[in-house]
Amino acid sequence: MSDTTESGPIEVVVRDAANARINKVEVLPDVTAQELLQSAIGAWKLPDDFEYVVRVARLGRQVLLSETMTSLGVVAGDVLEIQALAEAGASR
């Protein structure tokens, strides 16, 4: 491989907004935020009836789910936060 850019796994922290679930994981640079989100939903057995977003804590913003870890500029040690969006007026 002649490409000298980082192509190996990046170790990040994935947590929920309440810090109730926190996992240190390795992700490949071409993994999308959507793929990371789906993995967390499955691993944490989160409800399917919510819309979820991903935030990169260091950037202080929600990201597009189609973006890859590389396009987001994710680096080792970054915290990726999974947040559920509740609909206004919804009751549980």
PDB file as gemmi writes it, atoms N, CA and C in Angstrom:
CRYST1    1.000    1.000    1.000  90.00  90.00  90.00 P 1                      
ATOM      1  N   MET A   1       0.841  -1.173   0.000  1.00  0.00           N  
ATOM      2  CA  MET A   1       0.000   0.000   0.000  1.00  0.00           C  
ATOM      3  C   MET A   1       0.888   1.239   0.000  1.00  0.00           C  
ATOM      4  N   SER A   2       0.772   2.059  -1.005  1.00  0.00           N  
ATOM      5  CA  SER A   2       1.624   3.234  -1.086  1.00  0.00           C  
ATOM      6  C   SER A   2       1.019   4.451  -0.399  1.00  0.00           C  
ATOM      7  N   ASP A   3      -0.249   4.388  -0.042  1.00  0.00           N  
ATOM      8  CA  ASP A   3      -0.913   5.499   0.634  1.00  0.00           C  
ATOM      9  C   ASP A   3      -0.387   5.608   2.062  1.00  0.00           C  
ATOM     10  N   THR A   4       0.052   6.790   2.450  1.00  0.00           N  
ATOM     11  CA  THR A   4       0.624   6.956   3.782  1.00  0.00           C  
ATOM     12  C   THR A   4      -0.371   7.530   4.777  1.00  0.00           C  
ATOM     13  N   THR A   5      -1.624   7.774   4.360  1.00  0.00           N  
ATOM     14  CA  THR A   5      -2.624   8.270   5.305  1.00  0.00           C  
ATOM     15  C   THR A   5      -3.037   7.135   6.237  1.00  0.00           C  
ATOM     16  N   GLU A   6      -3.505   7.529   7.399  1.00  0.00           N  
ATOM     17  CA  GLU A   6      -3.917   6.532   8.382  1.00  0.00           C  
ATOM     18  C   GLU A   6      -5.092   5.726   7.844  1.00  0.00           C  
ATOM     19  N   SER A   7      -4.938   4.417   7.817  1.00  0.00           N  
ATOM     20  CA  SER A   7      -6.023   3.581   7.324  1.00  0.00           C  
ATOM     21  C   SER A   7      -6.403   2.510   8.334  1.00  0.00           C  
ATOM     22  N   GLY A   8      -5.714   2.483   9.452  1.00  0.00           N  
ATOM     23  CA  GLY A   8      -6.019   1.514  10.489  1.00  0.00           C  
ATOM     24  C   GLY A   8      -7.141   2.002  11.384  1.00  0.00           C  
ATOM     25  N   PRO A   9      -7.563   1.148  12.310  1.00  0.00           N  
ATOM     26  CA  PRO A   9      -8.647   1.501  13.229  1.00  0.00           C  
ATOM     27  C   PRO A   9      -8.310   2.726  14.079  1.00  0.00           C  
ATOM     28  N   ILE A  10      -9.348   3.483  14.413  1.00  0.00           N  
ATOM     29  CA  ILE A  10      -9.227   4.651  15.274  1.00  0.00           C  
ATOM     30  C   ILE A  10      -9.979   4.323  16.564  1.00  0.00           C  
ATOM     31  N   GLU A  11      -9.322   4.445  17.706  1.00  0.00           N  
ATOM     32  CA  GLU A  11      -9.982   4.157  18.981  1.00  0.00           C  
ATOM     33  C   GLU A  11     -10.738   5.396  19.446  1.00  0.00           C  
ATOM     34  N   VAL A  12     -12.050   5.241  19.609  1.00  0.00           N  
ATOM     35  CA  VAL A  12     -12.920   6.341  20.043  1.00  0.00           C  
ATOM     36  C   VAL A  12     -13.781   5.873  21.207  1.00  0.00           C  
ATOM     37  N   VAL A  13     -14.412   6.825  21.860  1.00  0.00           N  
ATOM     38  CA  VAL A  13     -15.363   6.530  22.928  1.00  0.00           C  
ATOM     39  C   VAL A  13     -16.756   6.829  22.384  1.00  0.00           C  
ATOM     40  N   VAL A  14     -17.655   5.867  22.514  1.00  0.00           N  
ATOM     41  CA  VAL A  14     -19.049   6.053  22.106  1.00  0.00           C  
ATOM     42  C   VAL A  14     -19.875   6.039  23.385  1.00  0.00           C  
ATOM     43  N   ARG A  15     -20.694   7.064  23.556  1.00  0.00           N  
ATOM     44  CA  ARG A  15     -21.527   7.146  24.776  1.00  0.00           C  
ATOM     45  C   ARG A  15     -22.899   7.680  24.421  1.00  0.00           C  
ATOM     46  N   ASP A  16     -23.838   7.441  25.347  1.00  0.00           N  
ATOM     47  CA  ASP A  16     -25.149   8.044  25.162  1.00  0.00           C  
ATOM     48  C   ASP A  16     -25.143   9.406  25.856  1.00  0.00           C  
ATOM     49  N   ALA A  17     -26.152  10.203  25.610  1.00  0.00           N  
ATOM     50  CA  ALA A  17     -26.187  11.574  26.123  1.00  0.00           C  
ATOM     51  C   ALA A  17     -26.191  11.637  27.645  1.00  0.00           C  
ATOM     52  N   ALA A  18     -26.714  10.605  28.307  1.00  0.00           N  
ATOM     53  CA  ALA A  18     -26.777  10.591  29.766  1.00  0.00           C  
ATOM     54  C   ALA A  18     -25.540   9.965  30.408  1.00  0.00           C  
ATOM     55  N   ASN A  19     -24.601   9.544  29.592  1.00  0.00           N  
ATOM     56  CA  ASN A  19     -23.399   8.847  30.068  1.00  0.00           C  
ATOM     57  C   ASN A  19     -23.723   7.538  30.778  1.00  0.00           C  
ATOM     58  N   ALA A  20     -24.905   6.971  30.506  1.00  0.00           N  
ATOM     59  CA  ALA A  20     -25.286   5.697  31.109  1.00  0.00           C  
ATOM     60  C   ALA A  20     -24.605   4.531  30.396  1.00  0.00           C  
ATOM     61  N   ARG A  21     -24.315   4.725  29.118  1.00  0.00           N  
ATOM     62  CA  ARG A  21     -23.659   3.687  28.323  1.00  0.00           C  
ATOM     63  C   ARG A  21     -22.416   4.307  27.698  1.00  0.00           C  
ATOM     64  N   ILE A  22     -21.283   3.713  27.987  1.00  0.00           N  
ATOM     65  CA  ILE A  22     -20.021   4.214  27.448  1.00  0.00           C  
ATOM     66  C   ILE A  22     -19.197   3.018  26.993  1.00  0.00           C  
ATOM     67  N   ASN A  23     -18.734   3.065  25.757  1.00  0.00           N  
ATOM     68  CA  ASN A  23     -17.896   2.000  25.224  1.00  0.00           C  
ATOM     69  C   ASN A  23     -16.704   2.601  24.499  1.00  0.00           C  
ATOM     70  N   LYS A  24     -15.549   2.006  24.706  1.00  0.00           N  
ATOM     71  CA  LYS A  24     -14.370   2.351  23.930  1.00  0.00           C  
ATOM     72  C   LYS A  24     -14.324   1.356  22.777  1.00  0.00           C  
ATOM     73  N   VAL A  25     -14.303   1.855  21.557  1.00  0.00           N  
ATOM     74  CA  VAL A  25     -14.335   0.982  20.385  1.00  0.00           C  
ATOM     75  C   VAL A  25     -13.304   1.443  19.365  1.00  0.00           C  
ATOM     76  N   GLU A  26     -12.972   0.536  18.471  1.00  0.00           N  
ATOM     77  CA  GLU A  26     -12.119   0.873  17.344  1.00  0.00           C  
ATOM     78  C   GLU A  26     -12.987   0.892  16.100  1.00  0.00           C  
ATOM     79  N   VAL A  27     -12.872   1.970  15.323  1.00  0.00           N  
ATOM     80  CA  VAL A  27     -13.631   2.096  14.082  1.00  0.00           C  
ATOM     81  C   VAL A  27     -12.654   2.315  12.935  1.00  0.00           C  
ATOM     82  N   LEU A  28     -13.028   1.814  11.782  1.00  0.00           N  
ATOM     83  CA  LEU A  28     -12.210   2.038  10.592  1.00  0.00           C  
ATOM     84  C   LEU A  28     -12.510   3.428  10.046  1.00  0.00           C  
ATOM     85  N   PRO A  29     -11.551   4.056   9.397  1.00  0.00           N  
ATOM     86  CA  PRO A  29     -11.737   5.412   8.887  1.00  0.00           C  
ATOM     87  C   PRO A  29     -12.892   5.575   7.911  1.00  0.00           C  
ATOM     88  N   ASP A  30     -13.259   4.503   7.191  1.00  0.00           N  
ATOM     89  CA  ASP A  30     -14.340   4.618   6.205  1.00  0.00           C  
ATOM     90  C   ASP A  30     -15.718   4.263   6.764  1.00  0.00           C  
ATOM     91  N   VAL A  31     -15.820   4.009   8.062  1.00  0.00           N  
ATOM     92  CA  VAL A  31     -17.110   3.738   8.694  1.00  0.00           C  
ATOM     93  C   VAL A  31     -17.895   5.040   8.763  1.00  0.00           C  
ATOM     94  N   THR A  32     -19.179   4.980   8.420  1.00  0.00           N  
ATOM     95  CA  THR A  32     -20.025   6.171   8.479  1.00  0.00           C  
ATOM     96  C   THR A  32     -20.625   6.327   9.876  1.00  0.00           C  
ATOM     97  N   ALA A  33     -21.067   7.537  10.156  1.00  0.00           N  
ATOM     98  CA  ALA A  33     -21.748   7.784  11.427  1.00  0.00           C  
ATOM     99  C   ALA A  33     -23.003   6.922  11.523  1.00  0.00           C  
ATOM    100  N   GLN A  34     -23.673   6.669  10.390  1.00  0.00           N  
ATOM    101  CA  GLN A  34     -24.865   5.809  10.363  1.00  0.00           C  
ATOM    102  C   GLN A  34     -24.508   4.381  10.792  1.00  0.00           C  
ATOM    103  N   GLU A  35     -23.414   3.864  10.285  1.00  0.00           N  
ATOM    104  CA  GLU A  35     -22.991   2.507  10.645  1.00  0.00           C  
ATOM    105  C   GLU A  35     -22.636   2.426  12.128  1.00  0.00           C  
ATOM    106  N   LEU A  36     -21.967   3.440  12.632  1.00  0.00           N  
ATOM    107  CA  LEU A  36     -21.629   3.488  14.054  1.00  0.00           C  
ATOM    108  C   LEU A  36     -22.898   3.549  14.890  1.00  0.00           C  
ATOM    109  N   LEU A  37     -23.840   4.379  14.466  1.00  0.00           N  
ATOM    110  CA  LEU A  37     -25.115   4.516  15.163  1.00  0.00           C  
ATOM    111  C   LEU A  37     -25.875   3.197  15.196  1.00  0.00           C  
ATOM    112  N   GLN A  38     -25.982   2.522  14.057  1.00  0.00           N  
ATOM    113  CA  GLN A  38     -26.697   1.248  13.998  1.00  0.00           C  
ATOM    114  C   GLN A  38     -26.057   0.209  14.904  1.00  0.00           C  
ATOM    115  N   SER A  39     -24.752   0.211  14.962  1.00  0.00           N  
ATOM    116  CA  SER A  39     -24.033  -0.715  15.838  1.00  0.00           C  
ATOM    117  C   SER A  39     -24.357  -0.431  17.304  1.00  0.00           C  
ATOM    118  N   ALA A  40     -24.372   0.838  17.688  1.00  0.00           N  
ATOM    119  CA  ALA A  40     -24.677   1.210  19.072  1.00  0.00           C  
ATOM    120  C   ALA A  40     -26.123   0.874  19.421  1.00  0.00           C  
ATOM    121  N   ILE A  41     -27.056   1.145  18.512  1.00  0.00           N  
ATOM    122  CA  ILE A  41     -28.470   0.831  18.752  1.00  0.00           C  
ATOM    123  C   ILE A  41     -28.637  -0.661  19.009  1.00  0.00           C  
ATOM    124  N   GLY A  42     -27.968  -1.484  18.193  1.00  0.00           N  
ATOM    125  CA  GLY A  42     -28.056  -2.927  18.374  1.00  0.00           C  
ATOM    126  C   GLY A  42     -27.384  -3.403  19.650  1.00  0.00           C  
ATOM    127  N   ALA A  43     -26.193  -2.912  19.914  1.00  0.00           N  
ATOM    128  CA  ALA A  43     -25.435  -3.350  21.093  1.00  0.00           C  
ATOM    129  C   ALA A  43     -26.112  -2.936  22.391  1.00  0.00           C  
ATOM    130  N   TRP A  44     -26.675  -1.736  22.399  1.00  0.00           N  
ATOM    131  CA  TRP A  44     -27.308  -1.212  23.608  1.00  0.00           C  
ATOM    132  C   TRP A  44     -28.793  -1.536  23.674  1.00  0.00           C  
ATOM    133  N   LYS A  45     -29.329  -2.210  22.643  1.00  0.00           N  
ATOM    134  CA  LYS A  45     -30.749  -2.557  22.585  1.00  0.00           C  
ATOM    135  C   LYS A  45     -31.633  -1.324  22.812  1.00  0.00           C  
ATOM    136  N   LEU A  46     -31.321  -0.258  22.058  1.00  0.00           N  
ATOM    137  CA  LEU A  46     -32.087   0.982  22.164  1.00  0.00           C  
ATOM    138  C   LEU A  46     -33.421   0.836  21.436  1.00  0.00           C  
ATOM    139  N   PRO A  47     -34.439   1.558  21.880  1.00  0.00           N  
ATOM    140  CA  PRO A  47     -35.753   1.485  21.238  1.00  0.00           C  
ATOM    141  C   PRO A  47     -35.696   1.912  19.776  1.00  0.00           C  
ATOM    142  N   ASP A  48     -36.504   1.260  18.960  1.00  0.00           N  
ATOM    143  CA  ASP A  48     -36.554   1.568  17.532  1.00  0.00           C  
ATOM    144  C   ASP A  48     -37.445   2.763  17.212  1.00  0.00           C  
ATOM    145  N   ASP A  49     -38.250   3.203  18.183  1.00  0.00           N  
ATOM    146  CA  ASP A  49     -39.225   4.246  17.890  1.00  0.00           C  
ATOM    147  C   ASP A  49     -38.709   5.659  18.147  1.00  0.00           C  
ATOM    148  N   PHE A  50     -37.406   5.832  18.129  1.00  0.00           N  
ATOM    149  CA  PHE A  50     -36.785   7.142  18.260  1.00  0.00           C  
ATOM    150  C   PHE A  50     -35.921   7.414  17.040  1.00  0.00           C  
ATOM    151  N   GLU A  51     -35.735   8.677  16.756  1.00  0.00           N  
ATOM    152  CA  GLU A  51     -34.742   9.080  15.773  1.00  0.00           C  
ATOM    153  C   GLU A  51     -33.482   9.409  16.576  1.00  0.00           C  
ATOM    154  N   TYR A  52     -32.341   8.982  16.099  1.00  0.00           N  
ATOM    155  CA  TYR A  52     -31.081   9.207  16.804  1.00  0.00           C  
ATOM    156  C   TYR A  52     -30.139  10.057  15.960  1.00  0.00           C  
ATOM    157  N   VAL A  53     -29.309  10.819  16.645  1.00  0.00           N  
ATOM    158  CA  VAL A  53     -28.275  11.611  15.982  1.00  0.00           C  
ATOM    159  C   VAL A  53     -26.935  11.296  16.626  1.00  0.00           C  
ATOM    160  N   VAL A  54     -25.879  11.645  15.910  1.00  0.00           N  
ATOM    161  CA  VAL A  54     -24.517  11.455  16.411  1.00  0.00           C  
ATOM    162  C   VAL A  54     -23.860  12.825  16.499  1.00  0.00           C  
ATOM    163  N   ARG A  55     -23.183  13.059  17.611  1.00  0.00           N  
ATOM    164  CA  ARG A  55     -22.413  14.285  17.809  1.00  0.00           C  
ATOM    165  C   ARG A  55     -20.956  13.916  18.049  1.00  0.00           C  
ATOM    166  N   VAL A  56     -20.066  14.735  17.539  1.00  0.00           N  
ATOM    167  CA  VAL A  56     -18.652  14.607  17.888  1.00  0.00           C  
ATOM    168  C   VAL A  56     -18.414  15.674  18.951  1.00  0.00           C  
ATOM    169  N   ALA A  57     -18.146  15.243  20.189  1.00  0.00           N  
ATOM    170  CA  ALA A  57     -18.046  16.173  21.317  1.00  0.00           C  
ATOM    171  C   ALA A  57     -16.993  17.251  21.070  1.00  0.00           C  
ATOM    172  N   ARG A  58     -15.857  16.881  20.542  1.00  0.00           N  
ATOM    173  CA  ARG A  58     -14.767  17.834  20.311  1.00  0.00           C  
ATOM    174  C   ARG A  58     -15.180  18.930  19.340  1.00  0.00           C  
ATOM    175  N   LEU A  59     -16.001  18.574  18.372  1.00  0.00           N  
ATOM    176  CA  LEU A  59     -16.463  19.543  17.386  1.00  0.00           C  
ATOM    177  C   LEU A  59     -17.673  20.331  17.886  1.00  0.00           C  
ATOM    178  N   GLY A  60     -18.357  19.774  18.898  1.00  0.00           N  
ATOM    179  CA  GLY A  60     -19.520  20.438  19.466  1.00  0.00           C  
ATOM    180  C   GLY A  60     -20.698  20.521  18.524  1.00  0.00           C  
ATOM    181  N   ARG A  61     -20.822  19.517  17.633  1.00  0.00           N  
ATOM    182  CA  ARG A  61     -21.933  19.581  16.682  1.00  0.00           C  
ATOM    183  C   ARG A  61     -22.412  18.196  16.282  1.00  0.00           C  
ATOM    184  N   GLN A  62     -23.654  18.191  15.857  1.00  0.00           N  
ATOM    185  CA  GLN A  62     -24.249  16.990  15.273  1.00  0.00           C  
ATOM    186  C   GLN A  62     -23.649  16.802  13.889  1.00  0.00           C  
ATOM    187  N   VAL A  63     -23.479  15.550  13.468  1.00  0.00           N  
ATOM    188  CA  VAL A  63     -22.873  15.276  12.168  1.00  0.00           C  
ATOM    189  C   VAL A  63     -23.884  14.639  11.219  1.00  0.00           C  
ATOM    190  N   LEU A  64     -23.589  14.723   9.936  1.00  0.00           N  
ATOM    191  CA  LEU A  64     -24.399  14.029   8.945  1.00  0.00           C  
ATOM    192  C   LEU A  64     -24.107  12.541   9.045  1.00  0.00           C  
ATOM    193  N   LEU A  65     -25.149  11.724   9.049  1.00  0.00           N  
ATOM    194  CA  LEU A  65     -24.970  10.283   9.220  1.00  0.00           C  
ATOM    195  C   LEU A  65     -24.228   9.639   8.051  1.00  0.00           C  
ATOM    196  N   SER A  66     -24.203  10.307   6.916  1.00  0.00           N  
ATOM    197  CA  SER A  66     -23.514   9.760   5.749  1.00  0.00           C  
ATOM    198  C   SER A  66     -22.009  10.022   5.772  1.00  0.00           C  
ATOM    199  N   GLU A  67     -21.546  10.848   6.691  1.00  0.00           N  
ATOM    200  CA  GLU A  67     -20.122  11.182   6.752  1.00  0.00           C  
ATOM    201  C   GLU A  67     -19.315  10.041   7.362  1.00  0.00           C  
ATOM    202  N   THR A  68     -18.099   9.863   6.846  1.00  0.00           N  
ATOM    203  CA  THR A  68     -17.204   8.844   7.385  1.00  0.00           C  
ATOM    204  C   THR A  68     -16.372   9.443   8.516  1.00  0.00           C  
ATOM    205  N   MET A  69     -15.732   8.576   9.269  1.00  0.00           N  
ATOM    206  CA  MET A  69     -14.869   9.036  10.340  1.00  0.00           C  
ATOM    207  C   MET A  69     -13.768   9.946   9.786  1.00  0.00           C  
ATOM    208  N   THR A  70     -13.241   9.603   8.608  1.00  0.00           N  
ATOM    209  CA  THR A  70     -12.207  10.424   7.977  1.00  0.00           C  
ATOM    210  C   THR A  70     -12.744  11.794   7.604  1.00  0.00           C  
ATOM    211  N   SER A  71     -13.910  11.844   6.949  1.00  0.00           N  
ATOM    212  CA  SER A  71     -14.447  13.141   6.518  1.00  0.00           C  
ATOM    213  C   SER A  71     -14.835  14.012   7.707  1.00  0.00           C  
ATOM    214  N   LEU A  72     -15.146  13.382   8.840  1.00  0.00           N  
ATOM    215  CA  LEU A  72     -15.468  14.129  10.056  1.00  0.00           C  
ATOM    216  C   LEU A  72     -14.210  14.626  10.767  1.00  0.00           C  
ATOM    217  N   GLY A  73     -13.068  14.050  10.424  1.00  0.00           N  
ATOM    218  CA  GLY A  73     -11.829  14.424  11.094  1.00  0.00           C  
ATOM    219  C   GLY A  73     -11.682  13.774  12.457  1.00  0.00           C  
ATOM    220  N   VAL A  74     -12.356  12.627  12.650  1.00  0.00           N  
ATOM    221  CA  VAL A  74     -12.296  11.918  13.925  1.00  0.00           C  
ATOM    222  C   VAL A  74     -10.876  11.411  14.159  1.00  0.00           C  
ATOM    223  N   VAL A  75     -10.387  11.636  15.379  1.00  0.00           N  
ATOM    224  CA  VAL A  75      -9.053  11.187  15.762  1.00  0.00           C  
ATOM    225  C   VAL A  75      -9.158  10.305  17.001  1.00  0.00           C  
ATOM    226  N   ALA A  76      -8.097   9.562  17.273  1.00  0.00           N  
ATOM    227  CA  ALA A  76      -8.066   8.675  18.436  1.00  0.00           C  
ATOM    228  C   ALA A  76      -8.408   9.470  19.693  1.00  0.00           C  
ATOM    229  N   GLY A  77      -9.285   8.893  20.497  1.00  0.00           N  
ATOM    230  CA  GLY A  77      -9.689   9.515  21.748  1.00  0.00           C  
ATOM    231  C   GLY A  77     -10.935  10.384  21.647  1.00  0.00           C  
ATOM    232  N   ASP A  78     -11.416  10.648  20.425  1.00  0.00           N  
ATOM    233  CA  ASP A  78     -12.628  11.453  20.281  1.00  0.00           C  
ATOM    234  C   ASP A  78     -13.811  10.761  20.952  1.00  0.00           C  
ATOM    235  N   VAL A  79     -14.745  11.573  21.422  1.00  0.00           N  
ATOM    236  CA  VAL A  79     -15.982  11.076  22.021  1.00  0.00           C  
ATOM    237  C   VAL A  79     -17.103  11.313  21.024  1.00  0.00           C  
ATOM    238  N   LEU A  80     -17.786  10.223  20.669  1.00  0.00           N  
ATOM    239  CA  LEU A  80     -18.941  10.282  19.770  1.00  0.00           C  
ATOM    240  C   LEU A  80     -20.173   9.997  20.614  1.00  0.00           C  
ATOM    241  N   GLU A  81     -21.093  10.929  20.603  1.00  0.00           N  
ATOM    242  CA  GLU A  81     -22.265  10.844  21.466  1.00  0.00           C  
ATOM    243  C   GLU A  81     -23.508  10.514  20.649  1.00  0.00           C  
ATOM    244  N   ILE A  82     -24.257   9.520  21.135  1.00  0.00           N  
ATOM    245  CA  ILE A  82     -25.516   9.107  20.517  1.00  0.00           C  
ATOM    246  C   ILE A  82     -26.645   9.763  21.301  1.00  0.00           C  
ATOM    247  N   GLN A  83     -27.489  10.523  20.598  1.00  0.00           N  
ATOM    248  CA  GLN A  83     -28.606  11.192  21.259  1.00  0.00           C  
ATOM    249  C   GLN A  83     -29.915  10.781  20.603  1.00  0.00           C  
ATOM    250  N   ALA A  84     -30.920  10.522  21.434  1.00  0.00           N  
ATOM    251  CA  ALA A  84     -32.261  10.234  20.928  1.00  0.00           C  
ATOM    252  C   ALA A  84     -33.016  11.546  20.829  1.00  0.00           C  
ATOM    253  N   LEU A  85     -33.738  11.711  19.729  1.00  0.00           N  
ATOM    254  CA  LEU A  85     -34.588  12.886  19.559  1.00  0.00           C  
ATOM    255  C   LEU A  85     -36.018  12.475  19.860  1.00  0.00           C  
ATOM    256  N   ALA A  86     -36.613  13.075  20.867  1.00  0.00           N  
ATOM    257  CA  ALA A  86     -38.002  12.781  21.201  1.00  0.00           C  
ATOM    258  C   ALA A  86     -38.884  13.739  20.431  1.00  0.00           C  
ATOM    259  N   GLU A  87     -40.030  13.239  20.008  1.00  0.00           N  
ATOM    260  CA  GLU A  87     -40.970  14.083  19.300  1.00  0.00           C  
ATOM    261  C   GLU A  87     -41.749  14.914  20.307  1.00  0.00           C  
ATOM    262  N   ALA A  88     -42.007  16.164  19.981  1.00  0.00           N  
ATOM    263  CA  ALA A  88     -42.769  17.045  20.866  1.00  0.00           C  
ATOM    264  C   ALA A  88     -44.164  16.452  21.085  1.00  0.00           C  
ATOM    265  N   GLY A  89     -44.578  16.426  22.337  1.00  0.00           N  
ATOM    266  CA  GLY A  89     -45.906  15.934  22.663  1.00  0.00           C  
ATOM    267  C   GLY A  89     -45.995  14.423  22.756  1.00  0.00           C  
ATOM    268  N   ALA A  90     -44.896  13.726  22.472  1.00  0.00           N  
ATOM    269  CA  ALA A  90     -44.916  12.256  22.558  1.00  0.00           C  
ATOM    270  C   ALA A  90     -44.901  11.841  24.015  1.00  0.00           C  
ATOM    271  N   SER A  91     -45.640  10.810  24.317  1.00  0.00           N  
ATOM    272  CA  SER A  91     -45.640  10.292  25.697  1.00  0.00           C  
ATOM    273  C   SER A  91     -45.127   8.888  25.697  1.00  0.00           C  
ATOM    274  N   ARG A  92     -44.514   8.497  26.759  1.00  0.00           N  
ATOM    275  CA  ARG A  92     -43.945   7.152  26.886  1.00  0.00           C  
ATOM    276  C   ARG A  92     -44.621   6.435  28.002  1.00  0.00           C  
TER     277      ARG A  92                                                      
END                                                                             
